[in-house]
């Protein structure tokens, strides 16, 4: 089990205390969740980016490679399928594909039955690269989660899933309210 450090008030706790002093009637409880989530994300993002960039990849390029790898053999998808894969926005897919193709990590191939359809497929070098970098990526994430027990990780995953759902649902609540 991970060792716990003595808890010191964090930046968010100090912000909440400041607001309680300055505007005692405000409910600042959303800050205690969302400001911490934001701060944790910024810490995560910097560590993720550093780990991936040391392999000569961008995070966006890494997302393309992992989407192709998850597709299974023959490790190919169209640009539209890549955009729909969940982590990749449709904006800039072509630029990402161009760079990965120039680096020899993927090739573009036209569909034999419909020449309008273009697939991006991992090369052998791309497959080796994504397998190597993804294994390191998971180890990096394990390290970042080292302060949480397995039970806490599972609980947090469930809570974050609920948070995402709540945020998405807030759009429809705002539209009808």
C-alpha positions as a LaTeX table, in Angstrom:
\begin{tabular}{lrrr}
\hline
Residue & $x$ (\AA) & $y$ (\AA) & $z$ (\AA) \\
\hline
Unk1 & 0.00 & 0.00 & 0.00 \\
Unk2 & 1.26 & 3.49 & $-0.80$ \\
Unk3 & 2.59 & 5.60 & 2.04 \\
Unk4 & 0.58 & 8.68 & 2.92 \\
Unk5 & 2.13 & 12.06 & 3.57 \\
Unk6 & 0.80 & 14.31 & 6.30 \\
Unk7 & $-1.95$ & 16.35 & 4.71 \\
Unk8 & $-1.14$ & 20.02 & 4.32 \\
Unk9 & $-3.77$ & 22.49 & 3.16 \\
Unk10 & $-3.49$ & 22.63 & $-0.61$ \\
Unk11 & $-3.96$ & 25.64 & $-2.88$ \\
Unk12 & $-7.65$ & 24.88 & $-3.32$ \\
Unk13 & $-8.22$ & 24.67 & 0.43 \\
Unk14 & $-6.57$ & 28.06 & 0.81 \\
Unk15 & $-8.77$ & 29.51 & $-1.97$ \\
Unk16 & $-11.91$ & 28.12 & $-0.31$ \\
Unk17 & $-10.80$ & 29.58 & 3.03 \\
Unk18 & $-10.22$ & 32.97 & 1.38 \\
Unk19 & $-13.71$ & 32.96 & $-0.16$ \\
Unk20 & $-15.26$ & 31.87 & 3.15 \\
Unk21 & $-13.62$ & 34.86 & 4.79 \\
Unk22 & $-14.48$ & 37.33 & 2.01 \\
Unk23 & $-17.92$ & 36.04 & 0.99 \\
Unk24 & $-19.14$ & 33.72 & 3.75 \\
Unk25 & $-22.54$ & 33.22 & 2.11 \\
Unk26 & $-21.17$ & 31.64 & $-1.08$ \\
Unk27 & $-21.24$ & 27.88 & $-1.55$ \\
Unk28 & $-17.72$ & 27.19 & $-2.82$ \\
Unk29 & $-18.07$ & 23.40 & $-2.68$ \\
Unk30 & $-17.85$ & 23.09 & $-6.51$ \\
Unk31 & $-14.30$ & 24.47 & $-6.26$ \\
Unk32 & $-13.31$ & 21.68 & $-3.93$ \\
Unk33 & $-14.02$ & 19.17 & $-6.71$ \\
Unk34 & $-13.52$ & 20.95 & $-10.00$ \\
Unk35 & $-10.53$ & 23.13 & $-9.08$ \\
Unk36 & $-8.75$ & 20.05 & $-7.71$ \\
Unk37 & $-9.66$ & 18.12 & $-10.82$ \\
Unk38 & $-8.26$ & 20.91 & $-12.98$ \\
Unk39 & $-5.05$ & 21.16 & $-10.97$ \\
Unk40 & $-4.60$ & 17.37 & $-11.03$ \\
Unk41 & $-5.17$ & 17.38 & $-14.79$ \\
Unk42 & $-2.49$ & 20.03 & $-15.33$ \\
Unk43 & $-0.01$ & 17.94 & $-13.31$ \\
Unk44 & $-0.99$ & 14.80 & $-15.21$ \\
Unk45 & $-0.78$ & 16.53 & $-18.60$ \\
Unk46 & 2.75 & 17.82 & $-18.00$ \\
Unk47 & 4.00 & 14.37 & $-16.98$ \\
Unk48 & 2.17 & 12.66 & $-19.85$ \\
Unk49 & 3.54 & 15.10 & $-22.40$ \\
Unk50 & 7.11 & 14.79 & $-21.14$ \\
Unk51 & 7.00 & 10.99 & $-21.26$ \\
Unk52 & 5.59 & 10.87 & $-24.80$ \\
Unk53 & 7.74 & 13.66 & $-26.26$ \\
Unk54 & 10.94 & 11.89 & $-25.24$ \\
Unk55 & 10.00 & 9.36 & $-27.94$ \\
Unk56 & 9.71 & 12.07 & $-30.59$ \\
Unk57 & 5.91 & 11.99 & $-30.55$ \\
Unk58 & 3.27 & 14.56 & $-29.76$ \\
Unk59 & 0.36 & 13.60 & $-27.51$ \\
Unk60 & $-1.94$ & 14.01 & $-30.53$ \\
Unk61 & 0.26 & 11.68 & $-32.61$ \\
Unk62 & 0.36 & 9.18 & $-29.76$ \\
Unk63 & $-3.46$ & 9.23 & $-29.65$ \\
Unk64 & $-3.57$ & 8.39 & $-33.37$ \\
Unk65 & $-1.09$ & 5.53 & $-32.97$ \\
Unk66 & $-2.98$ & 4.06 & $-30.00$ \\
Unk67 & $-6.30$ & 4.29 & $-31.84$ \\
Unk68 & $-4.79$ & 2.40 & $-34.77$ \\
Unk69 & $-3.26$ & $-0.18$ & $-32.42$ \\
Unk70 & $-6.56$ & $-0.71$ & $-30.58$ \\
Unk71 & $-8.30$ & $-1.33$ & $-33.94$ \\
Unk72 & $-6.48$ & $-4.66$ & $-34.18$ \\
Unk73 & $-4.82$ & $-6.19$ & $-37.21$ \\
Unk74 & $-4.38$ & $-4.84$ & $-39.85$ \\
Unk75 & $-4.21$ & $-1.70$ & $-37.61$ \\
Unk76 & $-5.95$ & 0.63 & $-40.00$ \\
Unk77 & $-8.74$ & 3.21 & $-39.83$ \\
Unk78 & $-10.07$ & 6.04 & $-41.95$ \\
Unk79 & $-9.62$ & 9.65 & $-40.82$ \\
Unk80 & $-13.31$ & 9.71 & $-39.86$ \\
Unk81 & $-12.95$ & 6.55 & $-37.79$ \\
Unk82 & $-9.91$ & 8.05 & $-36.07$ \\
Unk83 & $-11.85$ & 11.21 & $-35.25$ \\
Unk84 & $-14.72$ & 9.11 & $-33.88$ \\
Unk85 & $-12.41$ & 6.91 & $-31.79$ \\
Unk86 & $-12.92$ & 9.02 & $-28.71$ \\
Unk87 & $-9.68$ & 10.81 & $-27.91$ \\
Unk88 & $-8.93$ & 12.45 & $-31.24$ \\
Unk89 & $-10.69$ & 15.57 & $-32.48$ \\
Unk90 & $-11.46$ & 15.80 & $-36.18$ \\
Unk91 & $-9.61$ & 19.13 & $-36.36$ \\
Unk92 & $-6.07$ & 18.53 & $-37.44$ \\
Unk93 & $-6.30$ & 14.77 & $-38.06$ \\
Unk94 & $-4.72$ & 15.23 & $-41.49$ \\
Unk95 & $-1.76$ & 17.15 & $-40.06$ \\
Unk96 & $-1.18$ & 14.44 & $-37.47$ \\
Unk97 & $-1.38$ & 11.76 & $-40.14$ \\
Unk98 & 1.07 & 13.67 & $-42.36$ \\
Unk99 & 3.64 & 13.86 & $-39.58$ \\
Unk100 & 3.27 & 10.21 & $-38.60$ \\
Unk101 & 3.52 & 9.17 & $-42.24$ \\
Unk102 & 6.67 & 11.31 & $-42.69$ \\
Unk103 & 8.13 & 9.60 & $-39.60$ \\
Unk104 & 7.46 & 6.18 & $-41.17$ \\
Unk105 & 4.98 & 5.16 & $-38.45$ \\
Unk106 & 1.96 & 4.81 & $-40.72$ \\
Unk107 & 1.08 & 4.61 & $-44.40$ \\
Unk108 & $-2.04$ & 5.68 & $-46.23$ \\
Unk109 & $-3.76$ & 3.18 & $-48.46$ \\
Unk110 & $-6.78$ & 3.49 & $-50.74$ \\
Unk111 & $-9.55$ & 0.94 & $-50.35$ \\
Unk112 & $-9.44$ & $-1.55$ & $-53.23$ \\
Unk113 & $-13.23$ & $-1.60$ & $-53.59$ \\
Unk114 & $-13.81$ & 2.15 & $-53.20$ \\
Unk115 & $-10.86$ & 4.36 & $-54.17$ \\
Unk116 & $-12.46$ & 7.34 & $-52.37$ \\
Unk117 & $-11.82$ & 5.66 & $-49.01$ \\
Unk118 & $-8.33$ & 6.17 & $-47.58$ \\
Unk119 & $-7.04$ & 4.17 & $-44.63$ \\
Unk120 & $-4.15$ & 5.01 & $-42.35$ \\
Unk121 & $-2.32$ & 1.84 & $-41.33$ \\
Unk122 & 0.46 & 1.31 & $-38.82$ \\
Unk123 & 3.78 & 0.26 & $-40.33$ \\
Unk124 & 5.95 & $-2.33$ & $-38.56$ \\
Unk125 & 7.95 & 0.57 & $-37.11$ \\
Unk126 & 4.71 & 2.24 & $-35.98$ \\
Unk127 & 3.52 & $-0.94$ & $-34.30$ \\
Unk128 & 6.82 & $-1.36$ & $-32.45$ \\
Unk129 & 6.82 & 2.32 & $-31.44$ \\
Unk130 & 3.25 & 2.37 & $-30.11$ \\
Unk131 & 3.75 & $-0.87$ & $-28.19$ \\
Unk132 & 6.92 & 0.48 & $-26.56$ \\
Unk133 & 5.54 & 3.93 & $-25.76$ \\
Unk134 & 2.16 & 2.65 & $-24.55$ \\
Unk135 & 3.80 & 0.23 & $-22.09$ \\
Unk136 & 5.85 & 3.15 & $-20.70$ \\
Unk137 & 2.72 & 5.32 & $-20.67$ \\
Unk138 & 0.88 & 2.81 & $-18.48$ \\
Unk139 & 3.85 & 2.56 & $-16.12$ \\
Unk140 & 3.95 & 6.37 & $-15.93$ \\
Unk141 & 0.24 & 6.42 & $-15.05$ \\
Unk142 & 0.73 & 3.65 & $-12.44$ \\
Unk143 & 3.45 & 5.76 & $-10.87$ \\
Unk144 & 1.19 & 8.82 & $-10.80$ \\
Unk145 & $-1.55$ & 6.78 & $-9.10$ \\
Unk146 & 0.90 & 5.25 & $-6.63$ \\
Unk147 & $-0.51$ & 7.26 & $-3.72$ \\
Unk148 & $-3.91$ & 5.58 & $-4.09$ \\
Unk149 & $-4.87$ & 2.03 & $-3.18$ \\
Unk150 & $-6.50$ & $-0.21$ & $-5.78$ \\
Unk151 & $-9.85$ & 0.29 & $-4.02$ \\
Unk152 & $-9.40$ & 4.07 & $-4.11$ \\
Unk153 & $-8.51$ & 3.93 & $-7.81$ \\
Unk154 & $-11.66$ & 1.96 & $-8.60$ \\
Unk155 & $-13.78$ & 4.30 & $-6.49$ \\
Unk156 & $-12.25$ & 7.35 & $-8.15$ \\
Unk157 & $-12.82$ & 5.88 & $-11.62$ \\
Unk158 & $-16.52$ & 5.37 & $-10.79$ \\
Unk159 & $-16.79$ & 8.88 & $-9.37$ \\
Unk160 & $-15.10$ & 10.46 & $-12.40$ \\
Unk161 & $-17.43$ & 8.55 & $-14.71$ \\
Unk162 & $-20.34$ & 9.99 & $-12.76$ \\
Unk163 & $-18.78$ & 13.45 & $-12.89$ \\
Unk164 & $-18.44$ & 13.28 & $-16.67$ \\
Unk165 & $-22.06$ & 12.21 & $-16.97$ \\
Unk166 & $-23.14$ & 15.02 & $-14.65$ \\
Unk167 & $-21.24$ & 17.61 & $-16.68$ \\
Unk168 & $-22.74$ & 16.38 & $-19.96$ \\
Unk169 & $-26.23$ & 16.30 & $-18.45$ \\
Unk170 & $-25.79$ & 19.86 & $-17.15$ \\
Unk171 & $-25.94$ & 21.06 & $-20.76$ \\
Unk172 & $-29.45$ & 19.68 & $-21.24$ \\
Unk173 & $-30.51$ & 20.95 & $-17.80$ \\
Unk174 & $-29.28$ & 24.45 & $-18.72$ \\
Unk175 & $-31.11$ & 24.30 & $-22.06$ \\
Unk176 & $-34.42$ & 23.36 & $-20.45$ \\
Unk177 & $-34.00$ & 25.56 & $-17.36$ \\
\hline
\end{tabular}
